[in-house]
């Protein structure tokens, strides 16, 4: 069963992998020569020069136009693709340190002229937006999750059937970026804990494995070859043993580069002989960054998913930036899996708990113990509500940060009071349009969910014609 997407969702799907970059526009400056005779060039002058007198207005326009600033979103898809600004999804607080950090990012851009035009005001706001914008949740991730829930029945896709043998592998990014702080502990510490909890709750008959990459060397160029080759199955496929798994976890810490393609190739080799006819093969790729070892993870994922192993390859972006998310989404898409970006340990835990519940439902289905659709309805509703809350919180956080930034510029005498009000009006308009985009996505996702859930009634009836 395929979830039917409305026009807006289809537009997102068609554009979600665009880079979001805007075309370069040449900066244009005009030169104005003074009518004064002092600037008139005569044939008798030995070193003729034309003196350019550039007005303050033209200077600020040229200065901002040359930066190729991102456009302010105009349609819902633009908001999905806007990504994080120079503050990397951080908001501007009220501390002196936060203000100093904003001013450092703002740089030495000239103050707005007192008689600034509307064009200059809009360019100035775009510059502020370039620093303060906050990435927004992707509605296609909700659709992916809904497909995973609602199509994850054996009659819908044979890959999902709980077969005689069940193999579950986690591929974990152990590159240097996983050392980053994530609420008082590193991303790696959070990932290790949630992975161990997840695998401990996997079905007893499941064979589990843990593969890590980039856990050797450093991020220096001199270590690139060694680090890119550091791909290792630290817990070999077999029944889960808590003590042995903990020991495997203790063997590595985040270190170097990010060979995602190599890790997928390594996994594909290890799964040889575990064909999809008699094996359910589920793989989770957890990464916070983009491929840095010159591989092509998208092509590798497509080849792996199309093999007789028939793996389900789901991808979790762990606090990944917009560029990494773009690549990881493509990996999941080509592997016919799902993609989710999580910001912290709680988000990672939620994704693993979803899979844990689905695994149990698959097993119950295989023995005829499940005959309703309510659990899928609950999942989809929770996902849509969470998407809506996250979206609204993020657009609100962005406009609050923009207001603070504008106040700082006023305090620094970069703008006048009237310009402060005008810039805040632009920020408010963008905020309201962002809110409306989120509401539109929310309503469409609800409609898709209702159509999908309704369709499950017929699916269940067709799959159990004898009322088993």
N, C-alpha and C positions, 0 to 999 in steps of 0.2 A: 504494500500500500504506500503510495507516495502522498506526502502532505502537499496540498495545493497552495501555492503562494499567490498572494494578491499582487497587483501591479507594482506596489511600492516595494514589497519584499523581493520581487524578481529584479527590480532595478538595483537593489542593494547587492543581490547575489551577482549581478552582472558587473558591478563596479567595485566590489569589496576588495579586490586584489590590486586595484590601481594604486600607484604610489601616492596619489594625492598632491603631487607637485604641480605647481602652476607654471604656465609658460612664461619664459623670461620676456620682460618688456623693456625695451631700450629706454634708459634715462634720457630725458630731453631737457636741454637747457637752452635758454635764449640769451643772446648777448645784446646789451643795449649800449650804444655808444653815445657819449655825452655830446650835446650840440655845441658845447664850449669849444672855442678855437684852440684851447690848450691841447685837445685830444685829436686835432685834425692832422693827418699825416701829409707832409709835403714831399715833393720829389727831391728837395735839397737835403732832407735829413739823412745822415749817414747810416743810422741803425733804426730803420723804420719799425715801429711796433704798433699794433692795434690794441689799445687798452680796453679790456673787458670790464664793464661795470655790472656786476650781477647783483640784482636786488636781493634783499633778505628773504622775500617771499619765494623767489626762484631758487635760492640756495637751499631752503628747507625742503622744497618739493623735490629737487634733484637728489638731495641727500637721502630721502626716504625711498624714492622710486628706485634708486640704484640697489637697494637692499633686496629687491624681489620678495617683498613681504607676502605671506599667505593671505589669500582672499578671505573675507568674512563669509561664513556659510550662508547659502541662500536656499538650499533644499535639504531635506532630512539626511540624504546620503552624505552631504558635506560634513555634517556634524559627526557622523560615524567615523569619517576618515580624518578628522582634524588632528587627532593625536595629541601628544603632550607638547607643551611649549618649552621654553628654555629653562623654566623652573622644574621641569620633569615631574609634573603632576603635584608639586608642592604648592601650597597657598602662601600668600604673604601675610605673616602674622603681625602683631602690633609691637614686637620688640625692636630695639634699635638695630640688632643684628640682622633681622629680617629686612628692615628698610635698607640697610647698607648693602645687603645682598641683591636686592632689586635694583638699586641704583648702579651697582657694578655691572649687572646684566644690561641695564638701560644704556650704559656707555656714555659717550660724549656727544650724543645727538643734540643738536641745537635746540634752544627753547622755541616755542611757537611764537611767531611774530604777533603783536597785539591785534593786528588787522587780518589775522589768518582767515583764509577762505574755507569754505566747506570741504573742498578737496583736501586741504592740508589737515583739517581736523580729522577727517576720515583716515588719512594716511597715518596720523599720529596714533589714532585708536588701533589701527592694524598693527602698529609697532608694539603697543601695549599688549594686544591680544597675542602676538607672537611669543611674548614672554610668559603670559599668565594662563594660556589655554590649557584645559584639562581634558584628557582623553575620556571618551564616553563609551559605555558598553555597546557591544555589537549585537544587534537583534538576530543576526544569522547564527550566533552561538546558541541562542535560545531555540532556534529552529533545529539546529544540529542535535541538541539535547532531546528535543521532542521526537525527532526521528529515531534517536537511539532508544528512547522509551517505547514509542508507539509502533515502530517497525521491528523492535527487537524481539519478535516472536518467531518461533521456528517456521511457521507457515509463511511468514513475510519475507524472510531472508535466511537461507540455509546456513549462513555463517554463524548465526546467532543460536542455533539449536544446541542445547546441552548434550554433547555427544559422549561417546564412550570414554574418551580421554579429554582432559581439560588442562590447558597450558596457559599460564599467566606470567608475563614478563614485564618488568619495569626497566626502562632505559633512562638512566638519570644523568643529567648534565652535572659534571664535577669540574667545570672550568672555573677560572679564577673569579668570575663575576658572582658565583654562588657564595662567595665570602661576604657579600654585601649585607649590611644590617637590615633586619626586617622586624622591627618592633622589639629590640632588646636581645635578639639572637640572630644568627646568620640564616640566610635562606637555606643553606645546606642542612643546618641543624633541624630546621622545621621540616624540610623534605624527608630527612631520614626518619624522624619520629612518625610522620603521617604514613609513610610507606610501610614501616614496620607494623603499625596498627592495622593497616589495610590488609596486608598479606596474612597477618595472624588470624584475620576473620574470613579468609577465603575458604571455599568448600574444602573439606578434608581430603577429598580425592584429587584436588588440583595439584599439578606440578608447578612450582613457582621458581622464578629466577630473577636475578638482579644484574643488570649490565650497566657499567659506568664508563664515562669517557672524559678525556681531558684532565685526568686526575694526577698527571705527572708533569714535571718541568715547571715552567713559569710562563707568564704572558710575553716574555721577551722573544724577539725574532730568532735569537740564537737557539731557543728551545722549541721552535715551532714544529720541526719534523718529529722530534721525540714526543711532544705533547699530542700532536695530531694522531700519532700512532698508538696513543695510550687508550686502548679500548679493551675492556676486560669484563668477563662474566665472573663477578666476585662471589656470587652465590649460584652454583650450578643447578640446573633444572632438576627439581625433585620435590618431595614432600616438604612442607614448611617445618623447620626446626628452629625454635625461638633462639636458643643459645648459639647455634651455628650461624644464624642469620645476623644476630647482633655482632658476632665476631667479624663477619664479612663487612658489616657497616663500619667497624672500627678501623678497617684497612686503608681507608682513603679520606682525603680532605680536598676541598676545591683548590685547583692549582693553575692550570694553563689555558689551552686553546679549546675550540668547540668543533669537533669533527662529527656533526650530526649525520651526514651521509655515510661516513665510515661506520658509525655505530649501527645504523640500519642495515648496512651490508653485512656486518658481523652477525647481527641477529638473524638475518635471512639464512646465512650459512648454518647457524646452529639449529634452525627449525627444519632443515632438510630431512625428509623422511616422515615428518609429522603433517601429512596431508590433511586438507580440510574435510575430507570424506569421513574420517574417523576421529578427528581432533577439533575441538574448539580452541582456537589460538588467539588470545587477546593480548595486545601489547599496549603499554602506556609509555609514551615519550614525554618526559618532564624536562623542560628547558627554560632558561631565562634569557637566552640570547640567540643570535643568528649564527649560521655556519661561518666559521673563520678559517677552515682548513682547505679551502678551494674545491670542496666537493659540491655535488648537486643533490641535496636531500629530497627535493621534490621528485626528480626523476627516479631516484632509488626507491622512494616510497611507493610510487606508481607501479614500478616493476615488482616489488615485493608483494603488494596487495593483489596484483594480477596473477601471481603464481598459484600453483596447486595447493600451497599452504593456506591460502585464503584467510590471512590474518585480519583481525579487526584492529586497526591501528588508530588509537585515540591520542590526541596531543593536548598537553596541558602547558600553557605558557605561564611561567611563574614570575609574575611582576615583569613581564617582557615589555620592552619599549615598542613603539609603533612599527619600526622597521622589522624587528624580530617577529612581531605578531603577524605581519604580512606574510613572511616566509613560512612560519609555523602553520598558518591557516592553509596555505597552499599545500603543505605536506599532508595535512589532514584531509583536504579535499581530494587530492589525487589518490589517497589511500582509502577513500570511501569511509573515513572515520569521522570523529567529532573533534572540534577544537574549542577549548575554553581557556580564557585568561583569568588567572586568580592573582590576588594581591598579597595574600598572607596564608598562614598555616590553616586558618579556618576555611578559606576557600578551597585549599587543597584537600582538606578533610572532607568537605561536602562532596567534591567530585568523586573521591574514592568511596564514600558512603553510598552515593548513587549507584555505582557499579556493584558494590556489595549487595545491595538490595535487588538489583536486576539479576545478578547471578543466582540468588536464592529463588527468585520468581521463575527464571528459566528452568531451574531444577524442578520446582513444583509443577510447572507446566508439563515437563517431560513425563511426569508420573500421573498427570491428570488431576492435580490437586488445585489448580487455579481455574476459575471460570468467570471471572469478572474483570472489569477494566478500571475500577475505582483508583487503584494505586497509581496508574498512569495519569489519570486526571489530576490527582493531588500533586504529582511531580510537575506536570506542565503548569499548573496554576501557581505553584511556588516559584518556578523559574521565571514566569512572566512578571509576577509581583516583584520579585527581587530585581529583575531588569529595570522595572519602572522606578523603583525606589533609588537604585544606584544612579540611574540617568538623572533624575530630578536633584538628587544630592550633589552630583557633579556639576550640573549647570549652575546650581545655586552657589557652590563653592567657587566656581570660576568668576561669576559676576561680583561676588564679595571681594575676591582678590583684585579684580579690576578696579573696583571702587577705592580700595586701599592704595593701589598703585597711583591712581589719579590724584588722590589726596596728597601722596608723597610728592608728586610732581608740582602740585600747587605750593606746598610748603617750601620746595626748593626753588620757587619762583620761575619754574619752567613754563608755567601756563598761568593765565589770568583766572579770576573767579568765574567770569562768563564762560571761558573755555572749559573750566572744570565741569560746569553744569552741562555744557554741550557734549563733552566726552562721556559723562555719566549717562546722558540720554542715549548715546550710541551703544554703550554697554548694556543698558536696560533693554533696548530694542533687540539686541542679539540674544540676551537672556530669555526674553519672552518668545522669540522665534524658536530657540532651543527647547524651551518647555513644550511648545506646540508640536515640534517634531517628535519629542518623546511620547506625548499623548497619542499621536498618530500611530507610532510603532506599537504602543501598548494595545490600542484597540484592534489593530490588524493581527497582532499575535494572539489575542483572545479569540478572534474569529477563526484563525487557522487552527487553534487548539480545539475549538468546538467541532469544527468539521472533521478533524483527525480523530477525536474521541468518539464522535458519533459513528465514524466508519469502523471503529473497533468492534461495535456490536455485530455488524455483518461478518466481519472477519472471524470472530469467535463462533458464530453460528455455522459458517461454512466449514470451519476447521473441525467442528464436533457435531456432524450431522445427526449422530445417533444420541445426542444429549449426554455423552459420557462425562 
